[in-house]
Amino acid sequence: MNRPTELPTSAWYLLQCKPRQDARAQEHLDRQGFECFAPTLTRETIRAGKLRQLQQPLFPGYVFIRMSADDSWLSLRSTRGVSHVVAFCGQPCRVRDSI
């Protein structure tokens, strides 16, 4: 009896970036075809009497990435701007979709 093959499920994981290289890491991950998410906040400041809006990262130094079981984790290690995958006990930590 043939069983239908299950499609690999994808999940969100957290990457720590090298200092001040969040945008660089996200750019290179996008080029590799990964789905990335780096939430930002808009903050208003007044400089030289002018109101300016600045985009600041909600989690500086971190980028969320969606990976599936068949994606290569090895390519992340050599991606410019990426320091490492956040893991506990040697296993990458999944971030629930609800978060």
N, CA, C and O atoms as CSV, one atom per row, in Angstrom:
chain,resi,resn,atom,element,x,y,z
A,1,MET,N,N,0.837,-1.173,0.000
A,1,MET,CA,C,0.000,0.000,0.000
A,1,MET,C,C,0.887,1.243,0.000
A,1,MET,O,O,1.783,1.381,0.833
A,2,ASN,N,N,0.629,2.124,-0.926
A,2,ASN,CA,C,1.415,3.356,-1.030
A,2,ASN,C,C,0.873,4.410,-0.087
A,2,ASN,O,O,-0.317,4.723,-0.078
A,3,ARG,N,N,1.786,4.947,0.706
A,3,ARG,CA,C,1.405,6.027,1.614
A,3,ARG,C,C,1.844,7.338,0.981
A,3,ARG,O,O,2.936,7.423,0.419
A,4,PRO,N,N,1.011,8.346,1.066
A,4,PRO,CA,C,1.441,9.631,0.508
A,4,PRO,C,C,2.613,10.179,1.316
A,4,PRO,O,O,2.633,10.102,2.545
A,5,THR,N,N,3.575,10.726,0.608
A,5,THR,CA,C,4.728,11.280,1.310
A,5,THR,C,C,4.328,12.601,1.954
A,5,THR,O,O,3.606,13.409,1.370
A,6,GLU,N,N,4.813,12.792,3.160
A,6,GLU,CA,C,4.499,14.019,3.871
A,6,GLU,C,C,5.433,15.128,3.406
A,6,GLU,O,O,6.636,14.928,3.238
A,7,LEU,N,N,4.849,16.294,3.204
A,7,LEU,CA,C,5.663,17.440,2.853
A,7,LEU,C,C,6.404,17.905,4.100
A,7,LEU,O,O,5.850,17.869,5.199
A,8,PRO,N,N,7.642,18.339,3.942
A,8,PRO,CA,C,8.358,18.816,5.119
A,8,PRO,C,C,7.675,20.057,5.684
A,8,PRO,O,O,7.309,20.974,4.950
A,9,THR,N,N,7.517,20.062,6.981
A,9,THR,CA,C,6.895,21.219,7.613
A,9,THR,C,C,7.959,22.263,7.878
A,9,THR,O,O,9.096,21.948,8.230
A,10,SER,N,N,7.571,23.487,7.706
A,10,SER,CA,C,8.526,24.561,7.968
A,10,SER,C,C,8.182,25.216,9.298
A,10,SER,O,O,7.040,25.181,9.755
A,11,ALA,N,N,9.179,25.801,9.891
A,11,ALA,CA,C,9.010,26.464,11.178
A,11,ALA,C,C,9.930,27.666,11.243
A,11,ALA,O,O,10.880,27.776,10.469
A,12,TRP,N,N,9.645,28.559,12.162
A,12,TRP,CA,C,10.489,29.724,12.380
A,12,TRP,C,C,11.583,29.381,13.371
A,12,TRP,O,O,11.358,28.670,14.351
A,13,TYR,N,N,12.779,29.903,13.099
A,13,TYR,CA,C,13.930,29.745,13.982
A,13,TYR,C,C,14.563,31.119,14.146
A,13,TYR,O,O,14.262,32.046,13.394
A,14,LEU,N,N,15.438,31.242,15.130
A,14,LEU,CA,C,16.053,32.522,15.426
A,14,LEU,C,C,17.553,32.465,15.147
A,14,LEU,O,O,18.246,31.543,15.576
A,15,LEU,N,N,18.036,33.468,14.421
A,15,LEU,CA,C,19.464,33.567,14.127
A,15,LEU,C,C,20.028,34.773,14.860
A,15,LEU,O,O,19.403,35.833,14.910
A,16,GLN,N,N,21.207,34.602,15.424
A,16,GLN,CA,C,21.901,35.742,15.996
A,16,GLN,C,C,22.861,36.269,14.940
A,16,GLN,O,O,23.584,35.506,14.299
A,17,CYS,N,N,22.854,37.588,14.771
A,17,CYS,CA,C,23.699,38.219,13.760
A,17,CYS,C,C,24.976,38.741,14.396
A,17,CYS,O,O,25.060,38.934,15.608
A,18,LYS,N,N,25.963,38.962,13.546
A,18,LYS,CA,C,27.189,39.598,13.997
A,18,LYS,C,C,26.852,41.055,14.339
A,18,LYS,O,O,25.874,41.600,13.828
A,19,PRO,N,N,27.658,41.684,15.201
A,19,PRO,CA,C,27.342,43.050,15.634
A,19,PRO,C,C,27.116,44.014,14.470
A,19,PRO,O,O,27.940,44.117,13.562
A,20,ARG,N,N,25.991,44.712,14.516
A,20,ARG,CA,C,25.593,45.722,13.535
A,20,ARG,C,C,25.527,45.186,12.107
A,20,ARG,O,O,25.765,45.935,11.160
A,21,GLN,N,N,25.208,43.900,11.937
A,21,GLN,CA,C,25.122,43.328,10.591
A,21,GLN,C,C,23.767,42.657,10.339
A,21,GLN,O,O,23.671,41.735,9.529
A,22,ASP,N,N,22.733,43.115,11.026
A,22,ASP,CA,C,21.395,42.558,10.851
A,22,ASP,C,C,20.927,42.680,9.396
A,22,ASP,O,O,20.473,41.709,8.792
A,23,ALA,N,N,21.048,43.892,8.853
A,23,ALA,CA,C,20.584,44.126,7.475
A,23,ALA,C,C,21.394,43.307,6.478
A,23,ALA,O,O,20.845,42.776,5.513
A,24,ARG,N,N,22.692,43.204,6.709
A,24,ARG,CA,C,23.549,42.424,5.817
A,24,ARG,C,C,23.151,40.954,5.847
A,24,ARG,O,O,23.060,40.312,4.801
A,25,ALA,N,N,22.915,40.424,7.034
A,25,ALA,CA,C,22.514,39.024,7.164
A,25,ALA,C,C,21.187,38.780,6.449
A,25,ALA,O,O,21.040,37.802,5.716
A,26,GLN,N,N,20.217,39.680,6.667
A,26,GLN,CA,C,18.912,39.502,6.038
A,26,GLN,C,C,19.024,39.582,4.519
A,26,GLN,O,O,18.369,38.814,3.814
A,27,GLU,N,N,19.834,40.487,4.009
A,27,GLU,CA,C,20.018,40.606,2.559
A,27,GLU,C,C,20.583,39.310,1.969
A,27,GLU,O,O,20.093,38.833,0.945
A,28,HIS,N,N,21.600,38.744,2.601
A,28,HIS,CA,C,22.220,37.525,2.079
A,28,HIS,C,C,21.305,36.311,2.238
A,28,HIS,O,O,21.325,35.414,1.395
A,29,LEU,N,N,20.512,36.270,3.296
A,29,LEU,CA,C,19.550,35.179,3.461
A,29,LEU,C,C,18.453,35.269,2.401
A,29,LEU,O,O,18.033,34.251,1.850
A,30,ASP,N,N,17.992,36.483,2.118
A,30,ASP,CA,C,16.993,36.684,1.058
A,30,ASP,C,C,17.524,36.206,-0.289
A,30,ASP,O,O,16.800,35.579,-1.063
A,31,ARG,N,N,18.790,36.507,-0.563
A,31,ARG,CA,C,19.399,36.076,-1.826
A,31,ARG,C,C,19.463,34.560,-1.946
A,31,ARG,O,O,19.420,34.018,-3.050
A,32,GLN,N,N,19.565,33.874,-0.804
A,32,GLN,CA,C,19.612,32.412,-0.801
A,32,GLN,C,C,18.209,31.804,-0.870
A,32,GLN,O,O,18.068,30.584,-0.964
A,33,GLY,N,N,17.176,32.645,-0.825
A,33,GLY,CA,C,15.813,32.159,-0.955
A,33,GLY,C,C,15.118,31.838,0.362
A,33,GLY,O,O,14.054,31.220,0.356
A,34,PHE,N,N,15.693,32.240,1.483
A,34,PHE,CA,C,15.060,32.000,2.779
A,34,PHE,C,C,14.036,33.094,3.066
A,34,PHE,O,O,14.203,34.243,2.658
A,35,GLU,N,N,12.978,32.717,3.771
A,35,GLU,CA,C,11.986,33.689,4.225
A,35,GLU,C,C,12.459,34.233,5.567
A,35,GLU,O,O,12.635,33.476,6.522
A,36,CYS,N,N,12.665,35.540,5.638
A,36,CYS,CA,C,13.197,36.174,6.851
A,36,CYS,C,C,12.193,37.179,7.403
A,36,CYS,O,O,11.323,37.677,6.688
A,37,PHE,N,N,12.339,37.463,8.692
A,37,PHE,CA,C,11.488,38.443,9.342
A,37,PHE,C,C,12.298,39.139,10.421
A,37,PHE,O,O,12.821,38.495,11.330
A,38,ALA,N,N,12.398,40.447,10.317
A,38,ALA,CA,C,13.090,41.259,11.311
A,38,ALA,C,C,12.186,42.447,11.628
A,38,ALA,O,O,12.260,43.477,10.957
A,39,PRO,N,N,11.329,42.312,12.650
A,39,PRO,CA,C,10.362,43.376,12.940
A,39,PRO,C,C,11.049,44.668,13.362
A,39,PRO,O,O,12.084,44.654,14.029
A,40,THR,N,N,10.449,45.788,12.958
A,40,THR,CA,C,10.993,47.095,13.290
A,40,THR,C,C,9.917,47.962,13.941
A,40,THR,O,O,8.720,47.709,13.802
A,41,LEU,N,N,10.368,48.976,14.645
A,41,LEU,CA,C,9.501,49.985,15.242
A,41,LEU,C,C,9.826,51.326,14.609
A,41,LEU,O,O,10.976,51.597,14.262
A,42,THR,N,N,8.814,52.160,14.461
A,42,THR,CA,C,9.034,53.511,13.984
A,42,THR,C,C,9.060,54.436,15.192
A,42,THR,O,O,8.128,54.469,15.996
A,43,ARG,N,N,10.141,55.178,15.296
A,43,ARG,CA,C,10.308,56.075,16.432
A,43,ARG,C,C,10.471,57.498,15.909
A,43,ARG,O,O,11.239,57.740,14.978
A,44,GLU,N,N,9.757,58.420,16.500
A,44,GLU,CA,C,9.846,59.807,16.080
A,44,GLU,C,C,10.836,60.545,16.968
A,44,GLU,O,O,10.806,60.418,18.192
A,45,THR,N,N,11.710,61.317,16.338
A,45,THR,CA,C,12.678,62.137,17.071
A,45,THR,C,C,12.693,63.534,16.462
A,45,THR,O,O,12.286,63.744,15.320
A,46,ILE,N,N,13.165,64.461,17.246
A,46,ILE,CA,C,13.305,65.831,16.757
A,46,ILE,C,C,14.795,66.160,16.750
A,46,ILE,O,O,15.464,66.112,17.782
A,47,ARG,N,N,15.293,66.492,15.569
A,47,ARG,CA,C,16.695,66.889,15.411
A,47,ARG,C,C,16.738,68.165,14.587
A,47,ARG,O,O,16.116,68.274,13.530
A,48,ALA,N,N,17.474,69.102,15.093
A,48,ALA,CA,C,17.617,70.395,14.419
A,48,ALA,C,C,16.254,71.019,14.133
A,48,ALA,O,O,16.061,71.659,13.099
A,49,GLY,N,N,15.307,70.827,15.061
A,49,GLY,CA,C,13.983,71.415,14.921
A,49,GLY,C,C,13.076,70.706,13.933
A,49,GLY,O,O,11.975,71.184,13.657
A,50,LYS,N,N,13.518,69.569,13.391
A,50,LYS,CA,C,12.700,68.830,12.422
A,50,LYS,C,C,12.280,67.492,13.015
A,50,LYS,O,O,13.054,66.827,13.704
A,51,LEU,N,N,11.048,67.116,12.733
A,51,LEU,CA,C,10.523,65.830,13.175
A,51,LEU,C,C,10.957,64.751,12.190
A,51,LEU,O,O,10.700,64.860,10.991
A,52,ARG,N,N,11.611,63.720,12.691
A,52,ARG,CA,C,12.078,62.620,11.838
A,52,ARG,C,C,11.551,61.303,12.365
A,52,ARG,O,O,11.360,61.121,13.568
A,53,GLN,N,N,11.323,60.402,11.453
A,53,GLN,CA,C,10.891,59.054,11.821
A,53,GLN,C,C,12.044,58.093,11.543
A,53,GLN,O,O,12.560,58.038,10.427
A,54,LEU,N,N,12.440,57.341,12.561
A,54,LEU,CA,C,13.524,56.381,12.434
A,54,LEU,C,C,12.985,54.970,12.578
A,54,LEU,O,O,12.160,54.696,13.449
A,55,GLN,N,N,13.457,54.076,11.717
A,55,GLN,CA,C,13.121,52.658,11.812
A,55,GLN,C,C,14.182,51.991,12.670
A,55,GLN,O,O,15.371,52.056,12.355
A,56,GLN,N,N,13.758,51.349,13.758
A,56,GLN,CA,C,14.688,50.647,14.622
A,56,GLN,C,C,14.242,49.208,14.776
A,56,GLN,O,O,13.042,48.940,14.834
A,57,PRO,N,N,15.191,48.265,14.844
A,57,PRO,CA,C,14.814,46.855,15.005
A,57,PRO,C,C,14.192,46.603,16.380
A,57,PRO,O,O,14.633,47.151,17.391
A,58,LEU,N,N,13.170,45.771,16.390
A,58,LEU,CA,C,12.522,45.391,17.646
A,58,LEU,C,C,13.430,44.468,18.453
A,58,LEU,O,O,13.463,44.544,19.681
A,59,PHE,N,N,14.169,43.595,17.763
A,59,PHE,CA,C,15.120,42.685,18.396
A,59,PHE,C,C,16.488,42.902,17.751
A,59,PHE,O,O,16.866,42.146,16.857
A,60,PRO,N,N,17.236,43.916,18.184
A,60,PRO,CA,C,18.526,44.180,17.551
A,60,PRO,C,C,19.465,42.986,17.677
A,60,PRO,O,O,19.610,42.402,18.751
A,61,GLY,N,N,20.099,42.635,16.560
A,61,GLY,CA,C,21.054,41.533,16.567
A,61,GLY,C,C,20.443,40.180,16.249
A,61,GLY,O,O,21.147,39.170,16.268
A,62,TYR,N,N,19.137,40.136,15.954
A,62,TYR,CA,C,18.466,38.863,15.681
A,62,TYR,C,C,17.578,38.966,14.453
A,62,TYR,O,O,17.003,40.017,14.171
A,63,VAL,N,N,17.473,37.851,13.721
A,63,VAL,CA,C,16.599,37.738,12.556
A,63,VAL,C,C,15.883,36.398,12.657
A,63,VAL,O,O,16.505,35.375,12.944
A,64,PHE,N,N,14.575,36.405,12.421
A,64,PHE,CA,C,13.806,35.168,12.361
A,64,PHE,C,C,13.901,34.620,10.943
A,64,PHE,O,O,13.903,35.383,9.977
A,65,ILE,N,N,13.978,33.304,10.818
A,65,ILE,CA,C,14.079,32.666,9.510
A,65,ILE,C,C,13.169,31.447,9.483
A,65,ILE,O,O,13.096,30.690,10.451
A,66,ARG,N,N,12.471,31.264,8.357
A,66,ARG,CA,C,11.611,30.091,8.192
A,66,ARG,C,C,12.404,29.032,7.441
A,66,ARG,O,O,12.918,29.271,6.348
A,67,MET,N,N,12.490,27.858,8.054
A,67,MET,CA,C,13.246,26.743,7.464
A,67,MET,C,C,12.353,25.510,7.440
A,67,MET,O,O,11.467,25.350,8.280
A,68,SER,N,N,12.596,24.655,6.478
A,68,SER,CA,C,11.904,23.365,6.447
A,68,SER,C,C,12.924,22.267,6.701
A,68,SER,O,O,14.131,22.512,6.715
A,69,ALA,N,N,12.433,21.080,6.898
A,69,ALA,CA,C,13.302,19.962,7.256
A,69,ALA,C,C,14.341,19.657,6.183
A,69,ALA,O,O,15.424,19.166,6.500
A,70,ASP,N,N,14.032,19.939,4.920
A,70,ASP,CA,C,14.981,19.605,3.856
A,70,ASP,C,C,15.939,20.742,3.509
A,70,ASP,O,O,16.797,20.570,2.643
A,71,ASP,N,N,15.816,21.906,4.165
A,71,ASP,CA,C,16.746,23.005,3.928
A,71,ASP,C,C,18.091,22.700,4.576
A,71,ASP,O,O,18.164,21.999,5.585
A,72,SER,N,N,19.133,23.226,3.994
A,72,SER,CA,C,20.483,22.990,4.505
A,72,SER,C,C,20.833,24.000,5.595
A,72,SER,O,O,20.831,25.209,5.365
A,73,TRP,N,N,21.129,23.488,6.771
A,73,TRP,CA,C,21.548,24.338,7.884
A,73,TRP,C,C,22.987,24.793,7.696
A,73,TRP,O,O,23.393,25.815,8.249
A,74,LEU,N,N,23.760,24.041,6.921
A,74,LEU,CA,C,25.171,24.365,6.742
A,74,LEU,C,C,25.373,25.693,6.025
A,74,LEU,O,O,26.347,26.399,6.289
A,75,SER,N,N,24.472,26.035,5.132
A,75,SER,CA,C,24.628,27.295,4.402
A,75,SER,C,C,24.498,28.503,5.325
A,75,SER,O,O,25.023,29.573,5.016
A,76,LEU,N,N,23.810,28.349,6.449
A,76,LEU,CA,C,23.653,29.457,7.384
A,76,LEU,C,C,24.976,29.822,8.049
A,76,LEU,O,O,25.229,30.990,8.344
A,77,ARG,N,N,25.807,28.826,8.279
A,77,ARG,CA,C,27.081,29.062,8.967
A,77,ARG,C,C,28.007,29.980,8.176
A,77,ARG,O,O,28.799,30.721,8.758
A,78,SER,N,N,27.906,29.930,6.856
A,78,SER,CA,C,28.801,30.738,6.027
A,78,SER,C,C,28.117,31.970,5.446
A,78,SER,O,O,28.690,32.653,4.598
A,79,THR,N,N,26.905,32.259,5.891
A,79,THR,CA,C,26.192,33.432,5.394
A,79,THR,C,C,26.753,34.694,6.040
A,79,THR,O,O,26.887,34.766,7.262
A,80,ARG,N,N,27.074,35.668,5.234
A,80,ARG,CA,C,27.632,36.922,5.743
A,80,ARG,C,C,26.645,37.591,6.696
A,80,ARG,O,O,25.458,37.718,6.397
A,81,GLY,N,N,27.155,38.008,7.833
A,81,GLY,CA,C,26.338,38.700,8.821
A,81,GLY,C,C,25.728,37.797,9.869
A,81,GLY,O,O,25.295,38.284,10.913
A,82,VAL,N,N,25.677,36.486,9.625
A,82,VAL,CA,C,25.083,35.544,10.569
A,82,VAL,C,C,26.158,35.018,11.510
A,82,VAL,O,O,27.215,34.567,11.068
A,83,SER,N,N,25.883,35.076,12.800
A,83,SER,CA,C,26.811,34.536,13.791
A,83,SER,C,C,26.503,33.064,14.037
A,83,SER,O,O,27.368,32.206,13.861
A,84,HIS,N,N,25.257,32.773,14.447
A,84,HIS,CA,C,24.875,31.380,14.674
A,84,HIS,C,C,23.363,31.243,14.844
A,84,HIS,O,O,22.648,32.231,15.011
A,85,VAL,N,N,22.898,30.007,14.798
A,85,VAL,CA,C,21.498,29.692,15.044
A,85,VAL,C,C,21.323,29.560,16.554
A,85,VAL,O,O,22.109,28.881,17.215
A,86,VAL,N,N,20.304,30.204,17.095
A,86,VAL,CA,C,20.041,30.097,18.530
A,86,VAL,C,C,19.554,28.677,18.805
A,86,VAL,O,O,18.579,28.215,18.211
A,87,ALA,N,N,20.254,27.987,19.722
A,87,ALA,CA,C,19.957,26.577,20.005
A,87,ALA,C,C,20.120,26.298,21.493
A,87,ALA,O,O,20.844,27.000,22.200
A,88,PHE,N,N,19.435,25.263,21.949
A,88,PHE,CA,C,19.571,24.758,23.306
A,88,PHE,C,C,19.858,23.270,23.219
A,88,PHE,O,O,19.192,22.546,22.478
A,89,CYS,N,N,20.838,22.817,23.967
A,89,CYS,CA,C,21.243,21.402,23.967
A,89,CYS,C,C,21.610,20.929,22.557
A,89,CYS,O,O,21.374,19.774,22.201
A,90,GLY,N,N,22.181,21.820,21.770
A,90,GLY,CA,C,22.629,21.450,20.438
A,90,GLY,C,C,21.538,21.372,19.387
A,90,GLY,O,O,21.825,21.026,18.240
A,91,GLN,N,N,20.291,21.684,19.738
A,91,GLN,CA,C,19.176,21.629,18.793
A,91,GLN,C,C,18.637,23.033,18.546
A,91,GLN,O,O,18.363,23.761,19.501
A,92,PRO,N,N,18.477,23.431,17.274
A,92,PRO,CA,C,17.885,24.734,16.980
A,92,PRO,C,C,16.492,24.832,17.596
A,92,PRO,O,O,15.705,23.887,17.539
A,93,CYS,N,N,16.207,25.973,18.176
A,93,CYS,CA,C,14.910,26.184,18.848
A,93,CYS,C,C,13.863,26.683,17.859
A,93,CYS,O,O,14.066,27.671,17.153
A,94,ARG,N,N,12.751,25.982,17.828
A,94,ARG,CA,C,11.635,26.414,17.003
A,94,ARG,C,C,10.911,27.538,17.713
A,94,ARG,O,O,10.764,27.528,18.935
A,95,VAL,N,N,10.460,28.506,16.933
A,95,VAL,CA,C,9.643,29.591,17.463
A,95,VAL,C,C,8.220,29.332,16.984
A,95,VAL,O,O,7.973,29.204,15.785
A,96,ARG,N,N,7.303,29.256,17.916
A,96,ARG,CA,C,5.911,28.979,17.550
A,96,ARG,C,C,5.352,30.072,16.647
A,96,ARG,O,O,5.681,31.247,16.805
A,97,ASP,N,N,4.510,29.680,15.705
A,97,ASP,CA,C,3.889,30.642,14.799
A,97,ASP,C,C,3.053,31.654,15.559
A,97,ASP,O,O,2.932,32.801,15.128
A,98,SER,N,N,2.474,31.252,16.684
A,98,SER,CA,C,1.611,32.158,17.443
A,98,SER,C,C,2.400,33.328,18.025
A,98,SER,O,O,1.842,34.399,18.265
A,99,ILE,N,N,3.689,33.123,18.251
A,99,ILE,CA,C,4.510,34.211,18.794
A,99,ILE,C,C,4.767,35.219,17.704
A,99,ILE,O,O,5.440,36.223,17.938
